[in-house]
Amino acid sequence: MIVDNVKFRDVETERYQKKSFLFAIEIVSLYKVLVDRKEFVLSKQLLRSGTSIGANIRESEHAQSKADFIHKLSISLKEANETEYWLDLLFETKFINLIEFENIKPKIIELLKLLTSIIKTSKSK
């Protein structure tokens, strides 16, 4: 599968790789909006954690063991949880509006659920 010239290597992991990559694109776009609104501190935190989700998922592709795979996805899960925190905070402090929040909130919830499920399944095998 190709998304803007990015190939996803493994059909099995394609779903969460693609979702996390598209989510990172949305985070970068939201970051640009926040910078235009003169919000520099929280937006940087959001950018870091929101793009780290997919980076750690990508890194899990080359895990050296099952434990390493679970560890890398656990880091992604922690980053997703942190990203949700920053989104909630940005909304509650009115840096992002309801439309922006309702557009992105379900996507981070979906990633949290997906990562939790993959980690639980991997641990049980």
Buried (B, 14 or more C-beta within 10 A) or exposed (E): EEEEEEEBEEEEBEEBBBBBBBBBBBBEEBBEEBEEEEBEEBBBBBBBBBBBBBBBBBBBEEBEEEEEBBBBBBBBBBBBBBBBBBBBBBBEEEBBEEEBBEEBBEBBEBBBEBBBEBBEEBEEE
